[in-house]
């Protein structure tokens, strides 16, 4: 799992203290934190030109920069746009529930290398 300055800033703005604390605890599991630099900003702008929202574009740019294999989101708009432009993204974008169904079999993780 990776984090980025974008997600940390977003979590810091979460008004619900309990939710913010829970998410911050999860973020401590991240093995790396990607900072937003010129490369991420440039990539984010290219993704924005495809119609991604600014923060979504930066989230994706940071995930790509960190060489993540997968970006999980429950944002249906982001999922639809990512599906439309999958060939132009350097990362898979999935709904967590859909992804979990794909990688499990009868409630157990498969070991097929994916």
TIBAFI-402633 format. One line per field, with one value per atom (N, C-alpha, C): residue in three letters; chain; atom name; x, y, z. Coordinates in Angstrom, 2 decimals. Example, Ala and Ser with C-alpha at 12.3 -4.5 7.8 and 13.67 -1.06 7.14 Angstrom:
# TIBAFI-402633
res	[ala;ala;ala;ser;ser;ser] $
chain	[A;A;A;A;A;A] $
atom	[N;CA;C;N;CA;C] $
X	[13.19;12.30;13.20;12.85;13.67;12.90] $
Y	[-5.69;-4.50;-3.30;-2.25;-1.06;0.03] $
Z	[7.80;7.80;7.80;7.08;7.14;7.87] $
***
This chain:
# TIBAFI-402633
res	[unk;unk;unk;unk;unk;unk;unk;unk;unk;unk;unk;unk;unk;unk;unk;unk;unk;unk;unk;unk;unk;unk;unk;unk;unk;unk;unk;unk;unk;unk;unk;unk;unk;unk;unk;unk;unk;unk;unk;unk;unk;unk;unk;unk;unk;unk;unk;unk;unk;unk;unk;unk;unk;unk;unk;unk;unk;unk;unk;unk;unk;unk;unk;unk;unk;unk;unk;unk;unk;unk;unk;unk;unk;unk;unk;unk;unk;unk;unk;unk;unk;unk;unk;unk;unk;unk;unk;unk;unk;unk;unk;unk;unk;unk;unk;unk;unk;unk;unk;unk;unk;unk;unk;unk;unk;unk;unk;unk;unk;unk;unk;unk;unk;unk;unk;unk;unk;unk;unk;unk;unk;unk;unk;unk;unk;unk;unk;unk;unk;unk;unk;unk;unk;unk;unk;unk;unk;unk;unk;unk;unk;unk;unk;unk;unk;unk;unk;unk;unk;unk;unk;unk;unk;unk;unk;unk;unk;unk;unk;unk;unk;unk;unk;unk;unk;unk;unk;unk;unk;unk;unk;unk;unk;unk;unk;unk;unk;unk;unk;unk;unk;unk;unk;unk;unk;unk;unk;unk;unk;unk;unk;unk;unk;unk;unk;unk;unk;unk;unk;unk;unk;unk;unk;unk;unk;unk;unk;unk;unk;unk;unk;unk;unk;unk;unk;unk;unk;unk;unk;unk;unk;unk;unk;unk;unk;unk;unk;unk;unk;unk;unk;unk;unk;unk;unk;unk;unk;unk;unk;unk;unk;unk;unk;unk;unk;unk;unk;unk;unk;unk;unk;unk;unk;unk;unk;unk;unk;unk;unk;unk;unk;unk;unk;unk;unk;unk;unk;unk;unk;unk;unk;unk;unk;unk;unk;unk;unk;unk;unk;unk;unk;unk;unk;unk;unk;unk;unk;unk;unk;unk;unk;unk;unk;unk;unk;unk;unk;unk;unk;unk;unk;unk;unk;unk;unk;unk;unk;unk;unk;unk;unk;unk;unk;unk;unk;unk;unk;unk;unk;unk;unk;unk;unk;unk;unk;unk;unk;unk;unk;unk;unk;unk;unk;unk;unk;unk;unk;unk;unk;unk;unk;unk] $
chain	[A;A;A;A;A;A;A;A;A;A;A;A;A;A;A;A;A;A;A;A;A;A;A;A;A;A;A;A;A;A;A;A;A;A;A;A;A;A;A;A;A;A;A;A;A;A;A;A;A;A;A;A;A;A;A;A;A;A;A;A;A;A;A;A;A;A;A;A;A;A;A;A;A;A;A;A;A;A;A;A;A;A;A;A;A;A;A;A;A;A;A;A;A;A;A;A;A;A;A;A;A;A;A;A;A;A;A;A;A;A;A;A;A;A;A;A;A;A;A;A;A;A;A;A;A;A;A;A;A;A;A;A;A;A;A;A;A;A;A;A;A;A;A;A;A;A;A;A;A;A;A;A;A;A;A;A;A;A;A;A;A;A;A;A;A;A;A;A;A;A;A;A;A;A;A;A;A;A;A;A;A;A;A;A;A;A;A;A;A;A;A;A;A;A;A;A;A;A;A;A;A;A;A;A;A;A;A;A;A;A;A;A;A;A;A;A;A;A;A;A;A;A;A;A;A;A;A;A;A;A;A;A;A;A;A;A;A;A;A;A;A;A;A;A;A;A;A;A;A;A;A;A;A;A;A;A;A;A;A;A;A;A;A;A;A;A;A;A;A;A;A;A;A;A;A;A;A;A;A;A;A;A;A;A;A;A;A;A;A;A;A;A;A;A;A;A;A;A;A;A;A;A;A;A;A;A;A;A;A;A;A;A;A;A;A;A;A;A;A;A;A;A;A;A;A;A;A;A;A;A;A;A;A;A;A;A;A;A;A;A;A;A] $
atom	[N;CA;C;N;CA;C;N;CA;C;N;CA;C;N;CA;C;N;CA;C;N;CA;C;N;CA;C;N;CA;C;N;CA;C;N;CA;C;N;CA;C;N;CA;C;N;CA;C;N;CA;C;N;CA;C;N;CA;C;N;CA;C;N;CA;C;N;CA;C;N;CA;C;N;CA;C;N;CA;C;N;CA;C;N;CA;C;N;CA;C;N;CA;C;N;CA;C;N;CA;C;N;CA;C;N;CA;C;N;CA;C;N;CA;C;N;CA;C;N;CA;C;N;CA;C;N;CA;C;N;CA;C;N;CA;C;N;CA;C;N;CA;C;N;CA;C;N;CA;C;N;CA;C;N;CA;C;N;CA;C;N;CA;C;N;CA;C;N;CA;C;N;CA;C;N;CA;C;N;CA;C;N;CA;C;N;CA;C;N;CA;C;N;CA;C;N;CA;C;N;CA;C;N;CA;C;N;CA;C;N;CA;C;N;CA;C;N;CA;C;N;CA;C;N;CA;C;N;CA;C;N;CA;C;N;CA;C;N;CA;C;N;CA;C;N;CA;C;N;CA;C;N;CA;C;N;CA;C;N;CA;C;N;CA;C;N;CA;C;N;CA;C;N;CA;C;N;CA;C;N;CA;C;N;CA;C;N;CA;C;N;CA;C;N;CA;C;N;CA;C;N;CA;C;N;CA;C;N;CA;C;N;CA;C;N;CA;C;N;CA;C;N;CA;C;N;CA;C;N;CA;C;N;CA;C;N;CA;C;N;CA;C;N;CA;C;N;CA;C;N;CA;C;N;CA;C;N;CA;C;N;CA;C;N;CA;C;N;CA;C;N;CA;C;N;CA;C;N;CA;C;N;CA;C;N;CA;C;N;CA;C;N;CA;C;N;CA;C] $
X	[0.85;0.00;0.89;0.49;1.20;0.24;0.81;0.04;0.66;0.01;0.56;0.21;0.91;0.59;-0.84;-1.34;-2.70;-3.71;-3.55;-4.51;-4.35;-3.13;-2.92;-3.62;-3.47;-4.15;-5.66;-6.15;-7.59;-8.12;-7.40;-7.81;-7.80;-6.82;-6.74;-7.95;-8.65;-9.83;-11.12;-11.04;-12.23;-12.81;-14.07;-14.65;-14.92;-15.23;-15.54;-14.24;-14.03;-12.79;-12.53;-13.55;-13.37;-12.97;-13.65;-13.31;-11.89;-11.56;-10.22;-9.15;-9.39;-8.44;-8.28;-9.39;-9.34;-8.55;-8.80;-8.10;-6.62;-6.31;-4.90;-4.19;-4.88;-4.30;-4.01;-4.93;-4.70;-3.51;-3.36;-2.27;-0.90;-0.86;0.43;0.94;0.07;0.47;1.16;1.10;1.70;3.21;3.73;5.17;5.94;5.19;5.82;4.80;5.31;4.47;5.03;4.20;4.62;4.34;5.36;5.22;4.80;4.07;3.65;4.76;5.33;6.38;6.01;6.97;6.72;6.19;6.72;6.28;4.80;4.43;3.05;2.09;2.53;1.68;1.47;2.53;2.43;1.50;1.68;0.82;-0.63;-0.79;-2.13;-2.83;-2.11;-2.70;-3.12;-2.29;-2.68;-3.94;-4.04;-5.23;-6.46;-6.26;-7.36;-7.88;-6.98;-7.40;-8.29;-8.24;-9.13;-10.46;-10.58;-11.83;-11.81;-10.66;-10.58;-10.59;-11.23;-11.21;-9.78;-9.47;-8.10;-7.52;-8.22;-7.68;-7.59;-8.59;-8.54;-7.34;-7.09;-5.94;-4.63;-4.53;-3.32;-3.18;-4.31;-4.27;-3.72;-4.25;-3.80;-2.34;-1.97;-0.58;0.39;0.03;0.89;0.96;-0.16;-0.17;0.70;0.60;1.45;2.92;3.20;4.57;5.17;4.34;4.78;4.78;4.45;4.42;3.48;2.36;1.33;0.73;0.35;-0.28;-1.77;-2.36;-3.80;-4.21;-5.28;-5.85;-7.30;-7.65;-9.01;-9.80;-11.04;-11.91;-13.37;-14.20;-15.65;-16.33;-15.55;-16.07;-16.48;-17.78;-18.29;-17.88;-17.86;-17.47;-16.01;-15.16;-13.74;-13.57;-14.31;-14.23;-14.64;-15.73;-16.19;-15.16;-14.62;-13.64;-12.36;-11.94;-10.74;-10.96;-12.14;-12.44;-12.37;-12.92;-12.92;-11.50;-10.60;-9.24;-8.19;-8.59;-7.67;-6.38;-6.48;-5.29;-4.31;-4.78;-3.91;-3.43;-3.89;-3.45;-2.35;-1.51;-0.42;-0.71;-2.01;-2.44;-3.86;-4.19;-5.56;-6.36;-7.60;-8.49;-9.70;-9.97;-11.05;-11.86;-13.09;-13.90;-13.41;-13.23;-12.68;-13.51;-14.82;-15.68;-15.52;-15.52;-15.34;-13.97;-12.94;-11.59;-11.51;-12.10;-12.04;-12.73;-13.87;-14.55;-13.68;-12.95;-12.10;-10.92;-10.39;-9.19;-9.48;-10.73;-11.06;-11.89;-11.83;-12.64;-13.19;-14.51;-15.15;-14.62;-14.39;-13.93;-12.45;-11.69;-10.26;-9.51;-8.36;-7.55;-6.99;-7.00;-6.37;-4.89;-4.12;-2.67;-2.27;-2.83;-2.55;-1.60;-0.96;0.01;-0.58;-1.91;-2.50;-2.68] $
Y	[-1.17;0.00;1.23;2.21;3.47;4.60;5.68;6.89;8.03;9.16;10.33;11.56;12.63;13.90;14.32;13.93;14.29;13.64;12.34;11.64;12.11;12.38;12.86;14.20;15.11;16.41;16.24;15.33;15.09;14.53;13.58;12.99;14.06;14.92;15.99;16.91;16.96;17.81;17.09;15.81;15.04;15.61;16.08;16.74;15.78;14.53;13.56;13.07;13.42;13.11;11.60;10.81;9.36;8.77;9.19;8.71;9.13;10.39;10.90;10.09;9.79;9.02;7.60;6.96;5.61;5.56;6.52;6.54;6.83;7.75;8.04;6.80;6.02;4.77;3.81;3.71;2.87;3.36;4.66;5.23;4.92;4.58;4.22;2.89;2.13;0.85;1.04;2.24;2.51;2.29;1.60;1.34;2.49;3.41;4.60;5.72;6.94;8.12;8.88;9.06;9.75;11.23;12.03;13.48;14.00;15.08;15.71;16.64;16.31;17.13;17.50;17.98;18.44;17.31;16.10;14.97;14.66;14.62;14.30;15.42;16.66;17.78;17.75;17.50;17.42;16.29;15.13;13.98;14.28;14.89;15.25;16.17;17.13;18.05;17.31;16.33;15.54;14.73;14.20;13.42;14.34;15.54;16.50;16.81;16.85;17.13;16.02;14.84;13.74;13.80;14.76;14.94;14.48;14.03;13.65;14.93;14.87;16.00;16.20;17.43;17.78;16.82;16.61;15.74;14.29;13.84;12.47;12.29;13.30;13.25;13.18;13.95;13.90;12.57;12.03;10.71;9.68;9.68;8.72;8.95;10.20;10.53;10.05;10.23;9.77;8.24;7.59;6.12;5.59;6.22;5.83;6.08;7.22;7.58;6.60;6.13;5.15;3.73;3.58;2.28;1.29;1.80;0.94;0.05;-1.13;-2.06;-1.77;-1.16;-1.04;0.20;0.84;2.00;1.63;1.57;1.21;2.46;2.52;3.66;3.23;3.90;3.68;4.81;5.71;6.84;6.37;6.25;5.73;6.58;7.89;8.78;8.53;8.42;8.14;6.77;5.79;4.44;4.43;5.11;5.15;5.83;6.95;7.67;6.84;6.19;5.35;4.19;3.61;2.52;3.03;4.21;4.80;5.06;5.45;5.82;4.83;3.59;2.60;2.47;2.54;2.41;3.56;4.69;5.85;5.98;5.06;5.06;4.03;4.26;3.34;2.55;2.38;1.70;1.19;0.08;-0.42;0.32;0.68;1.34;0.43;0.06;-0.88;-0.43;-0.91;-0.80;-1.87;-1.56;-2.56;-3.84;-3.71;-4.90;-5.77;-5.14;-5.87;-6.55;-5.81;-6.36;-7.56;-7.44;-8.53;-9.78;-9.58;-10.73;-11.38;-10.56;-11.09;-11.89;-11.50;-12.16;-13.24;-13.43;-14.47;-15.56;-16.71;-17.82;-18.51;-18.51;-19.10;-18.51;-17.19;-16.53;-16.68;-17.32;-17.50;-16.83;-16.22;-15.60;-16.67;-16.37;-17.28;-16.97;-17.89;-17.68;-17.83;-16.93;-17.02;-15.92;-15.22;-14.21;-12.86;-12.70;-11.39;-10.59] $
Z	[0.00;0.00;0.00;-0.78;-0.85;-0.49;-0.03;0.26;-0.55;-0.51;-1.18;-0.36;-0.64;0.02;-0.29;-1.46;-1.86;-0.92;-0.67;0.20;1.65;2.08;3.46;3.65;2.69;2.77;2.77;1.95;1.87;3.18;3.76;5.04;6.13;6.12;7.13;7.09;5.95;5.81;6.16;6.53;6.90;8.18;8.14;9.32;10.48;10.19;11.23;11.88;13.14;13.84;13.90;14.19;14.28;12.93;11.88;10.54;10.16;10.43;10.12;10.85;12.12;12.91;12.37;12.00;11.45;10.14;9.27;7.98;8.19;9.09;9.38;9.91;10.71;11.22;10.06;9.13;7.94;7.13;7.03;6.23;6.83;8.10;8.70;8.15;7.50;6.89;5.54;5.02;3.71;3.77;2.76;2.70;2.05;1.43;0.86;0.77;0.79;0.60;-0.59;-1.59;-2.81;-2.65;-2.85;-2.80;-4.17;-4.16;-5.40;-5.87;-7.01;-7.61;-9.03;-9.77;-11.14;-12.03;-11.87;-12.70;-12.43;-11.15;-10.79;-11.23;-11.08;-11.51;-13.02;-13.77;-15.22;-15.64;-15.05;-15.37;-14.96;-13.80;-13.34;-14.32;-14.86;-15.85;-17.11;-17.54;-18.72;-18.42;-17.21;-16.85;-16.73;-16.22;-16.18;-17.57;-18.56;-19.94;-20.48;-19.86;-20.24;-19.49;-18.58;-17.86;-16.41;-15.91;-14.50;-13.66;-12.50;-11.57;-11.08;-10.66;-10.27;-9.23;-8.13;-7.07;-7.55;-8.29;-8.82;-9.73;-10.57;-11.48;-10.70;-9.62;-8.80;-8.07;-7.58;-6.94;-7.92;-9.13;-10.15;-10.52;-10.69;-11.06;-9.98;-8.72;-7.63;-7.60;-7.82;-7.83;-8.97;-10.13;-11.25;-10.93;-10.35;-10.01;-9.00;-8.08;-7.10;-7.62;-8.92;-9.59;-8.91;-8.45;-7.85;-8.94;-8.57;-9.51;-9.68;-8.65;-8.60;-7.84;-8.29;-7.62;-7.32;-6.04;-5.65;-5.29;-5.79;-5.49;-5.56;-4.78;-4.86;-5.63;-6.18;-6.94;-8.33;-8.55;-9.82;-11.02;-10.84;-11.95;-12.33;-11.33;-11.57;-12.23;-11.75;-12.33;-13.80;-14.12;-15.52;-16.42;-15.96;-16.77;-16.93;-15.85;-15.92;-16.88;-16.88;-17.80;-19.25;-19.47;-20.81;-21.31;-20.41;-20.80;-20.29;-20.02;-19.46;-20.28;-21.57;-22.43;-22.24;-21.70;-21.50;-20.06;-19.21;-17.81;-17.64;-16.65;-16.36;-15.09;-14.79;-13.58;-13.80;-13.17;-13.20;-12.14;-12.46;-11.51;-11.33;-10.09;-9.79;-8.59;-8.53;-7.34;-6.37;-5.08;-4.15;-4.06;-4.09;-4.00;-5.25;-6.42;-7.68;-7.70;-7.30;-7.28;-6.34;-5.16;-4.19;-4.74;-5.41;-6.02;-7.09;-7.85;-8.91;-8.37;-7.22;-6.71;-5.67;-5.35;-4.39;-5.07;-4.47;-4.95;-3.71;-3.57;-2.40;-1.10;-1.10;0.10;0.39;-0.50;-0.30;-1.45;-1.12;-2.15;-3.07;-4.36;-5.32;-5.39;-5.83;-5.95;-7.41;-8.22;-9.66;-10.13;-9.17;-9.55;-9.86;-9.77;-10.07;-8.82] $
***
